[in-house]
Amino acid sequence: MAKTPKAKPKLATPTDLQSNQLSNVADALNAILADTYAIYLKTKNFHWHVSGPHFRDYHLLLDDQATEILGTTDQIAERIRKTGGTTLRSIGHIARLQSIKDNDADFVSPGDMLRELRNDNLKLVEKLHEAKDIVDAAKDNATSGILDEWTDLAEGRAWFLFEASQGA
């Protein structure tokens, strides 16, 4: 007699969010997480490949920003889990959700690197604002407050990249 497979237990994280609100919040945060990983990898790529007379300054700036970006990924994923959602599971999952475009070019000028990353961070800010509306509608006050912090960080990166790209 063949055994019927047992259903895998679902994650049962306690939350006061309704199931449709939970889904909306988790979907919005997972898209942000995917874009955050995309920006992280692009920032690290540009950090490794920057060249030119401002090499040291740009190299250090991009490394600092990559470290900051990577630091937010765990916070985003843990917030998703705290609200009862599930997070990204693979590089393929990230690729399906990211809206930030990859840059696989063999050469990118330093000025173009800075401008592209600035625009990517500003696009992330837009996504964070959209997520803010979703979490506010769900009355998820904790996520709403954290989104403000992540928005401030992305705006700060965009500002530094803008200033560094002047004349680059």
N, CA, C and O of each residue as an XYZ file, in Angstrom:
672
protein
N       0.840     -1.174      0.000
C       0.000      0.000      0.000
C       0.892      1.246      0.000
O       1.775      1.385      0.846
N       0.654      2.136     -0.943
C       1.445      3.361     -1.064
C       1.016      4.367     -0.005
O      -0.168      4.540      0.283
N       2.014      5.017      0.559
C       1.723      6.047      1.549
C       1.400      7.353      0.825
O       2.016      7.691     -0.185
N       0.449      8.054      1.349
C       0.175      9.383      0.801
C       1.104     10.358      1.498
O       1.274     10.315      2.717
N       1.709     11.245      0.700
C       2.645     12.185      1.326
C       1.923     13.116      2.294
O       0.809     13.578      2.044
N       2.598     13.370      3.400
C       2.041     14.301      4.380
C       2.168     15.716      3.844
O       3.145     16.064      3.181
N       1.185     16.502      4.138
C       1.258     17.916      3.765
C       2.337     18.569      4.619
O       2.434     18.324      5.822
N       3.138     19.399      3.976
C       4.178     20.104      4.724
C       3.522     21.142      5.625
O       2.588     21.829      5.212
N       4.007     21.254      6.843
C       3.406     22.246      7.737
C       3.691     23.659      7.231
O       4.780     23.956      6.740
N       2.699     24.505      7.363
C       2.873     25.901      6.978
C       3.539     26.644      8.127
O       3.434     26.248      9.288
N       4.217     27.713      7.786
C       4.791     28.558      8.816
C       3.636     29.237      9.542
O       2.740     29.794      8.907
N       3.655     29.192     10.826
C       2.532     29.717     11.602
C       2.979     30.870     12.486
O       2.739     30.866     13.694
N       3.616     31.834     11.895
C       4.053     33.004     12.644
C       2.829     33.809     13.068
O       1.994     34.148     12.230
N       2.713     34.118     14.350
C       1.546     34.892     14.783
C       1.606     36.323     14.247
O       2.655     36.966     14.284
N       0.481     36.806     13.755
C       0.396     38.178     13.250
C      -1.041     38.644     13.371
O      -1.971     37.838     13.336
N      -1.216     39.932     13.511
C      -2.571     40.472     13.563
C      -3.036     40.950     12.190
O      -4.128     41.505     12.068
N      -2.219     40.742     11.157
C      -2.620     41.130      9.804
C      -3.572     40.094      9.227
O      -3.399     38.893      9.434
N      -4.567     40.564      8.510
C      -5.477     39.661      7.812
C      -4.713     38.991      6.676
O      -3.703     39.528      6.221
N      -5.170     37.833      6.208
C      -4.409     37.071      5.214
C      -4.189     37.849      3.921
O      -3.109     37.765      3.336
N      -5.189     38.605      3.463
C      -4.970     39.372      2.233
C      -4.010     40.533      2.471
O      -3.231     40.881      1.583
N      -4.056     41.131      3.650
C      -3.116     42.191      3.980
C      -1.709     41.622      4.108
O      -0.741     42.219      3.636
N      -1.607     40.466      4.749
C      -0.323     39.792      4.901
C       0.299     39.541      3.537
O       1.484     39.801      3.328
N      -0.491     39.043      2.629
C       0.007     38.766      1.278
C       0.482     40.036      0.595
O       1.541     40.041     -0.033
N      -0.285     41.112      0.709
C       0.104     42.388      0.091
C       1.401     42.924      0.684
O       2.283     43.380     -0.044
N       1.513     42.867      2.006
C       2.724     43.348      2.682
C       3.918     42.487      2.289
O       4.969     43.020      1.932
N       3.777     41.174      2.348
C       4.882     40.274      1.998
C       5.292     40.450      0.539
O       6.485     40.464      0.234
N       4.332     40.583     -0.358
C       4.659     40.781     -1.777
C       5.440     42.076     -1.984
O       6.433     42.096     -2.710
N       4.993     43.151     -1.348
C       5.679     44.440     -1.485
C       7.095     44.366     -0.914
O       8.039     44.867     -1.524
N       7.242     43.741      0.257
C       8.557     43.665      0.886
C       9.491     42.714      0.131
O      10.693     42.969      0.049
N       8.955     41.628     -0.419
C       9.805     40.730     -1.204
C      10.303     41.403     -2.475
O      11.436     41.165     -2.893
N       9.478     42.237     -3.096
C       9.935     42.988     -4.274
C      11.040     43.965     -3.879
O      12.009     44.143     -4.618
N      10.897     44.590     -2.726
C      11.943     45.489     -2.222
C      13.203     44.693     -1.908
O      14.310     45.143     -2.206
N      13.050     43.534     -1.319
C      14.204     42.690     -1.007
C      14.931     42.279     -2.291
O      16.161     42.301     -2.338
N      14.192     41.911     -3.314
C      14.800     41.535     -4.599
C      15.563     42.719     -5.195
O      16.686     42.560     -5.673
N      14.954     43.903     -5.166
C      15.634     45.087     -5.702
C      16.846     45.460     -4.853
O      17.852     45.933     -5.382
N      16.757     45.255     -3.559
C      17.882     45.551     -2.673
C      19.064     44.640     -3.001
O      20.208     45.091     -3.056
N      18.780     43.356     -3.217
C      19.858     42.449     -3.627
C      20.419     42.836     -4.994
O      21.630     42.763     -5.198
N      19.575     43.239     -5.923
C      20.045     43.646     -7.256
C      20.951     44.873     -7.151
O      21.993     44.933     -7.804
N      20.559     45.843     -6.338
C      21.395     47.042     -6.155
C      22.695     46.676     -5.436
O      23.762     47.189     -5.774
N      22.603     45.794     -4.451
C      23.809     45.367     -3.743
C      24.818     44.768     -4.731
O      25.982     45.167     -4.761
N      24.361     43.819     -5.527
C      25.277     43.141     -6.443
C      25.840     44.102     -7.484
O      27.017     44.019     -7.834
N      25.012     45.009     -7.979
C      25.508     45.984     -8.959
C      26.516     46.929     -8.307
O      27.535     47.266     -8.910
N      26.233     47.351     -7.086
C      27.163     48.230     -6.372
C      28.496     47.529     -6.165
O      29.555     48.128     -6.357
N      28.445     46.266     -5.774
C      29.674     45.500     -5.562
C      30.407     45.303     -6.896
O      31.631     45.418     -6.947
N      29.678     45.011     -7.962
C      30.259     44.880     -9.298
C      31.012     46.160     -9.683
O      32.163     46.112    -10.118
N      30.347     47.289     -9.517
C      30.989     48.563     -9.874
C      32.172     48.852     -8.949
O      33.176     49.408     -9.394
N      32.069     48.488     -7.688
C      33.181     48.632     -6.733
C      34.405     47.856     -7.239
O      35.530     48.352     -7.179
N      34.175     46.642     -7.735
C      35.276     45.810     -8.220
C      35.868     46.336     -9.524
O      37.055     46.143     -9.784
N      35.056     46.997    -10.344
C      35.483     47.360    -11.692
C      35.693     48.848    -11.932
O      35.997     49.243    -13.057
N      35.541     49.680    -10.916
C      35.758     51.113    -11.111
C      37.223     51.366    -11.429
O      38.110     50.649    -10.966
N      37.457     52.392    -12.223
C      38.829     52.748    -12.602
C      38.912     54.257    -12.773
O      37.905     54.959    -12.689
N      40.099     54.737    -13.008
C      40.267     56.148    -13.315
C      40.880     56.947    -12.185
O      41.257     56.400    -11.148
N      40.976     58.263    -12.401
C      41.689     59.127    -11.454
C      41.035     59.229    -10.073
O      41.702     59.581     -9.099
N      39.753     58.928     -9.981
C      39.071     58.979     -8.685
C      38.825     57.576     -8.131
O      37.924     57.361     -7.321
N      39.643     56.630     -8.586
C      39.465     55.228     -8.227
C      39.274     55.032     -6.730
O      38.289     54.432     -6.300
N      40.205     55.531     -5.945
C      40.164     55.265     -4.505
C      38.880     55.789     -3.880
O      38.225     55.077     -3.120
N      38.516     57.021     -4.192
C      37.302     57.611     -3.626
C      36.059     56.811     -4.015
O      35.227     56.495     -3.164
N      35.938     56.489     -5.287
C      34.764     55.758     -5.766
C      34.759     54.323     -5.231
O      33.714     53.798     -4.844
N      35.926     53.705     -5.216
C      36.053     52.335     -4.725
C      35.573     52.252     -3.267
O      34.811     51.353     -2.912
N      36.018     53.183     -2.437
C      35.622     53.198     -1.026
C      34.148     53.558     -0.855
O      33.456     52.956     -0.033
N      33.662     54.535     -1.623
C      32.260     54.924     -1.557
C      31.354     53.737     -1.882
O      30.394     53.458     -1.163
N      31.669     53.047     -2.968
C      30.833     51.923     -3.389
C      30.912     50.764     -2.405
O      29.917     50.072     -2.190
N      32.074     50.544     -1.808
C      32.186     49.495     -0.804
C      31.354     49.837      0.431
O      30.658     48.975      0.968
N      31.422     51.083      0.880
C      30.607     51.514      2.024
C      29.120     51.335      1.727
O      28.361     50.853      2.568
N      28.715     51.730      0.515
C      27.305     51.626      0.171
C      26.869     50.166      0.063
O      25.772     49.811      0.496
N      27.720     49.325     -0.511
C      27.377     47.903     -0.623
C      27.192     47.284      0.769
O      26.276     46.490      0.982
N      28.051     47.644      1.695
C      27.946     47.128      3.068
C      26.628     47.561      3.701
O      25.951     46.765      4.352
N      26.270     48.824      3.505
C      25.006     49.338      4.048
C      23.813     48.614      3.432
O      22.882     48.221      4.135
N      23.850     48.442      2.117
C      22.741     47.788      1.409
C      22.580     46.345      1.887
O      21.469     45.903      2.179
N      23.685     45.620      1.964
C      23.617     44.230      2.407
C      23.055     44.144      3.826
O      22.325     43.208      4.153
N      23.391     45.110      4.655
C      22.883     45.134      6.026
C      21.371     45.249      6.112
O      20.771     44.783      7.082
N      20.745     45.861      5.116
C      19.287     45.993      5.159
C      18.576     44.727      4.704
O      17.400     44.538      5.015
N      19.274     43.847      3.966
C      18.585     42.668      3.438
C      18.046     41.785      4.552
O      16.921     41.294      4.454
N      18.809     41.577      5.592
C      18.347     40.742      6.694
C      17.176     41.403      7.417
O      16.230     40.726      7.821
N      17.239     42.704      7.576
C      16.145     43.427      8.229
C      14.840     43.279      7.437
O      13.774     43.062      8.013
N      14.942     43.398      6.111
C      13.753     43.275      5.264
C      13.184     41.858      5.379
O      11.988     41.671      5.600
N      14.065     40.865      5.224
C      13.603     39.471      5.283
C      12.999     39.143      6.651
O      11.967     38.477      6.728
N      13.623     39.597      7.707
C      13.090     39.318      9.039
C      11.760     40.021      9.270
O      10.895     39.498      9.974
N      11.590     41.196      8.686
C      10.297     41.894      8.820
C       9.209     41.101      8.099
O       8.086     40.997      8.591
N       9.537     40.546      6.947
C       8.572     39.719      6.222
C       8.150     38.539      7.096
O       6.965     38.222      7.197
N       9.125     37.900      7.720
C       8.835     36.734      8.567
C       8.054     37.134      9.819
O       7.155     36.407     10.240
N       8.382     38.271     10.413
C       7.671     38.709     11.610
C       6.195     38.941     11.338
O       5.366     38.781     12.234
N       5.863     39.312     10.126
C       4.464     39.552      9.778
C       3.794     38.301      9.243
O       2.645     38.354      8.805
N       4.499     37.168      9.271
C       3.899     35.905      8.878
C       4.104     35.516      7.430
O       3.555     34.510      6.979
N       4.876     36.284      6.699
C       5.126     35.969      5.296
C       6.338     35.073      5.121
O       7.020     34.735      6.088
N       6.596     34.695      3.895
C       7.807     33.949      3.561
C       8.654     34.817      2.638
O       8.142     35.678      1.922
N       9.946     34.572      2.671
C      10.886     35.426      1.949
C      11.407     34.753      0.683
O      11.060     33.617      0.358
N      12.240     35.491     -0.004
C      12.910     34.983     -1.199
C      13.674     33.710     -0.859
O      14.160     33.534      0.258
N      13.766     32.838     -1.839
C      14.415     31.555     -1.584
C      15.617     31.281     -2.480
O      16.359     30.331     -2.231
N      15.826     32.089     -3.517
C      16.910     31.768     -4.446
C      17.241     32.970     -5.332
O      16.522     33.968     -5.362
N      18.350     32.836     -6.047
C      18.729     33.846     -7.031
C      17.651     33.950     -8.115
O      17.328     35.043     -8.579
N      17.103     32.803     -8.508
C      16.035     32.798     -9.503
C      14.809     33.554     -9.025
O      14.166     34.260     -9.802
N      14.483     33.406     -7.744
C      13.346     34.122     -7.158
C      13.610     35.627     -7.201
O      12.724     36.412     -7.538
N      14.821     36.013     -6.860
C      15.203     37.430     -6.941
C      15.024     37.929     -8.369
O      14.433     38.986     -8.589
N      15.530     37.177     -9.337
C      15.457     37.590    -10.741
C      14.016     37.765    -11.204
O      13.728     38.648    -12.012
N      13.118     36.937    -10.704
C      11.712     37.044    -11.112
C      11.050     38.285    -10.537
O      10.115     38.815    -11.138
N      11.513     38.757     -9.394
C      10.856     39.878     -8.716
C      11.544     41.226     -8.908
O      10.902     42.264     -8.744
N      12.813     41.238     -9.246
C      13.538     42.508     -9.283
C      13.048     43.400    -10.418
O      12.723     42.931    -11.509
N      13.006     44.698    -10.131
C      12.713     45.687    -11.176
C      13.972     46.463    -11.550
O      14.004     47.135    -12.581
N      14.998     46.374    -10.726
C      16.290     47.007    -11.009
C      16.992     46.166    -12.070
O      17.133     44.953    -11.918
N      17.426     46.809    -13.129
C      18.084     46.103    -14.231
C      19.537     45.795    -13.874
O      20.230     46.618    -13.277
N      19.984     44.600    -14.249
C      21.384     44.229    -14.085
C      22.236     44.993    -15.093
O      21.725     45.501    -16.091
N      23.533     45.070    -14.825
C      24.474     45.660    -15.776
C      25.624     44.678    -15.943
O      26.478     44.538    -15.068
N      25.627     44.004    -17.081
C      26.652     42.999    -17.375
C      27.693     43.509    -18.370
O      28.433     42.718    -18.956
N      27.750     44.813    -18.559
C      28.673     45.386    -19.540
C      30.122     45.097    -19.144
O      30.462     45.054    -17.962
N      30.960     44.902    -20.154
C      32.390     44.677    -19.902
C      33.061     45.915    -19.330
O      33.992     45.805    -18.532
N      32.593     47.099    -19.733
C      33.171     48.339    -19.228
C      32.068     49.366    -19.044
O      31.216     49.547    -19.913
N      32.097     50.036    -17.898
C      31.188     51.145    -17.603
C      32.069     52.261    -17.048
O      32.875     52.032    -16.147
N      31.914     53.455    -17.585
C      32.734     54.565    -17.086
C      32.346     54.872    -15.647
O      31.206     54.634    -15.250
N      33.279     55.395    -14.866
C      32.964     55.703    -13.467
C      31.754     56.633    -13.319
O      30.913     56.424    -12.444
N      31.668     57.647    -14.162
C      30.526     58.559    -14.084
C      29.212     57.850    -14.360
O      28.211     58.100    -13.688
N      29.215     56.966    -15.351
C      28.001     56.208    -15.662
C      27.645     55.251    -14.530
O      26.466     55.033    -14.248
N      28.650     54.682    -13.885
C      28.390     53.810    -12.733
C      27.646     54.586    -11.650
O      26.617     54.136    -11.147
N      28.172     55.743    -11.302
C      27.581     56.533    -10.222
C      26.169     56.973    -10.574
O      25.269     56.907     -9.737
N      25.971     57.423    -11.810
C      24.642     57.865    -12.227
C      23.644     56.702    -12.249
O      22.497     56.858    -11.830
N      24.079     55.552    -12.731
C      23.188     54.391    -12.778
C      22.786     53.950    -11.371
O      21.618     53.654    -11.119
N      23.738     53.908    -10.475
C      23.414     53.527     -9.095
C      22.535     54.568     -8.419
O      21.649     54.223     -7.637
N      22.777     55.839     -8.715
C      21.905     56.892     -8.166
C      20.471     56.657     -8.625
O      19.544     56.696     -7.816
N      20.286     56.414     -9.920
C      18.941     56.184    -10.448
C      18.314     54.923     -9.859
O      17.115     54.897     -9.579
N      19.116     53.883     -9.671
C      18.612     52.649     -9.069
C      18.136     52.891     -7.635
O      17.083     52.396     -7.234
N      18.908     53.648     -6.876
C      18.511     53.948     -5.500
C      17.251     54.803     -5.468
O      16.406     54.632     -4.590
N      17.120     55.721     -6.422
C      15.900     56.531     -6.487
C      14.693     55.678     -6.884
O      13.582     55.918     -6.410
N      14.904     54.695     -7.742
C      13.829     53.768     -8.094
C      13.425     52.956     -6.865
O      12.241     52.697     -6.652
N      14.402     52.557     -6.064
C      14.103     51.854     -4.820
C      13.290     52.745     -3.887
O      12.367     52.268     -3.227
N      13.621     54.020     -3.826
C      12.844     54.962     -3.000
C      11.386     54.969     -3.448
O      10.483     54.970     -2.612
N      11.147     54.975     -4.758
C       9.765     54.919     -5.262
C       9.056     53.659     -4.784
O       7.901     53.714     -4.361
N       9.752     52.517     -4.850
C       9.177     51.250     -4.395
C       8.883     51.288     -2.895
O       7.878     50.746     -2.436
N       9.759     51.926     -2.149
C       9.552     52.050     -0.707
C       8.325     52.909     -0.412
O       7.566     52.610      0.510
N       8.126     53.970     -1.185
C       6.937     54.810     -1.008
C       5.664     54.018     -1.327
O       4.663     54.137     -0.619
N       5.704     53.214     -2.387
C       4.553     52.383     -2.737
C       4.262     51.378     -1.625
O       3.105     51.161     -1.265
N       5.303     50.775     -1.088
C       5.134     49.810      0.005
C       4.571     50.496      1.249
O       3.787     49.902      1.989
N       4.964     51.716      1.469
C       4.471     52.474      2.635
C       2.953     52.585      2.579
O       2.277     52.412      3.594
N       2.416     52.873      1.398
C       0.959     52.946      1.251
C       0.302     51.602      1.575
O      -0.744     51.553      2.221
N       0.924     50.521      1.123
C       0.378     49.175      1.349
C       0.391     48.825      2.835
O      -0.607     48.341      3.367
N       1.512     49.067      3.503
C       1.592     48.699      4.920
C       0.742     49.624      5.785
O       0.212     49.201      6.812
N       0.612     50.880      5.375
C      -0.264     51.777      6.126
C      -1.722     51.333      6.004
O      -2.472     51.396      6.978
N      -2.126     50.885      4.818
C      -3.486     50.372      4.627
C      -3.730     49.126      5.476
O      -4.851     48.877      5.920
N      -2.668     48.346      5.698
C      -2.774     47.131      6.518
C      -2.645     47.437      8.010
O      -2.758     46.535      8.841
N      -2.409     48.703      8.351
C      -2.200     49.121      9.745
C      -1.001     48.411     10.362
O      -1.007     48.053     11.540
N       0.029     48.217      9.538
C       1.274     47.579      9.984
C       2.248     48.697     10.355
O       3.132     49.062      9.580
N       2.058     49.224     11.556
C       2.815     50.398     11.993
C       4.317     50.145     12.080
O       5.111     51.019     11.732
N       4.709     48.974     12.534
C       6.138     48.685     12.680
C       6.827     48.696     11.316
O       7.887     49.302     11.159
N       6.226     48.026     10.332
C       6.826     48.021      8.996
C       6.835     49.430      8.415
O       7.788     49.817      7.739
N       5.788     50.190      8.675
C       5.725     51.563      8.169
C       6.905     52.388      8.678
O       7.531     53.126      7.917
N       7.202     52.255      9.972
C       8.315     53.010     10.544
C       9.659     52.577      9.982
O      10.526     53.410      9.718
N       9.831     51.264      9.800
C      11.094     50.760      9.260
C      11.270     51.191      7.805
O      12.386     51.470      7.368
N      10.166     51.244      7.056
C      10.250     51.713      5.667
C      10.798     53.137      5.606
O      11.521     53.487      4.674
N      10.457     53.952      6.593
C      10.994     55.310      6.642
C      12.516     55.285      6.772
O      13.211     56.070      6.128
N      13.029     54.381      7.607
C      14.480     54.265      7.777
C      15.153     53.815      6.482
O      16.178     54.367      6.084
N      14.561     52.798      5.821
C      15.150     52.291      4.577
C      15.089     53.346      3.480
O      15.991     53.436      2.647
N      14.019     54.146      3.483
C      13.904     55.234      2.509
C      15.002     56.256      2.738
O      15.634     56.717      1.787
N      15.231     56.612      3.990
C      16.273     57.585      4.309
C      17.646     57.080      3.874
O      18.451     57.852      3.353
N      17.918     55.805      4.079
C      19.205     55.240      3.664
C      19.370     55.299      2.140
O      20.427     55.688      1.643
N      18.334     54.915      1.409
C      18.407     54.930     -0.060
C      18.536     56.362     -0.576
O      19.284     56.610     -1.522
N      17.822     57.300      0.027
C      17.952     58.710     -0.370
C      19.359     59.218     -0.080
O      19.921     59.979     -0.867
N      19.926     58.800      1.039
C      21.293     59.200      1.371
C      22.295     58.673      0.359
O      23.202     59.396     -0.053
N      22.136     57.413     -0.046
C      23.031     56.845     -1.068
C      22.888     57.599     -2.383
O      23.883     57.917     -3.035
N      21.651     57.885     -2.770
C      21.418     58.615     -4.024
C      22.067     59.991     -3.969
O      22.636     60.447     -4.961
N      21.989     60.646     -2.841
C      22.589     61.972     -2.680
C      24.113     61.898     -2.828
O      24.707     62.688     -3.561
N      24.738     60.951     -2.132
C      26.189     60.804     -2.231
C      26.613     60.491     -3.660
O      27.600     61.037     -4.154
N      25.870     59.616     -4.318
C      26.187     59.263     -5.702
C      26.014     60.461     -6.637
O      26.810     60.660     -7.555
N      24.983     61.246     -6.401
C      24.767     62.465     -7.201
C      25.939     63.415     -7.019
O      26.505     63.900     -7.999
N      26.303     63.683     -5.779
C      27.390     64.629     -5.524
C      28.720     64.112     -6.088
O      29.485     64.882     -6.668
N      28.993     62.832     -5.923
C      30.244     62.261     -6.431
C      30.287     62.259     -7.949
O      31.368     62.307     -8.536
N      29.121     62.202     -8.597
C      29.093     62.124    -10.065
C      29.206     63.485    -10.731
O      29.328     63.554    -11.954
N      29.168     64.556     -9.972
C      29.305     65.877    -10.568
C      30.680     66.031    -11.191
O      31.695     65.983    -10.496
N      30.709     66.214    -12.484
C      31.981     66.355    -13.196
C      32.631     65.040    -13.540
O      33.709     65.024    -14.134
N      31.997     63.921    -13.179
C      32.595     62.603    -13.488
C      32.228     62.161    -14.891
O      32.637     61.084    -15.326
